[in-house]
């Protein structure tokens, strides 16, 4: 273990197979993984849970990840929260929207386990640069 046991990641993702895969990878690395599957009340959940890192799907029921991220970045408490955006669509336009909304990193599905772990560690400030 590498000492990340006090770190919490909140994953807002509505695909159970992706959620479980990421939960498995990060839990093994010492992360506490919380999850939520609906865009409508995602901001309430983020404010309540106050994660160290957020993994946010773009296409969610009732509200897009882009809208949630814009709201998040407009609040001083969450301006610096590391956010990894996930999407099944990886066109450059999607990357531009994510960057403009304030995403820390953008990853397309499918992704490798090693890639997720590397990016999460990097965004959290430890591990490979």
Beta strands, then each sheet from edge to edge (+ up, - down):
strand 1: 8-12
strand 2: 32-36
strand 3: 53-57
strand 4: 82-87
strand 5: 105-108
sheet 1: 2+ 1+ 3+ 4+ 5+
end
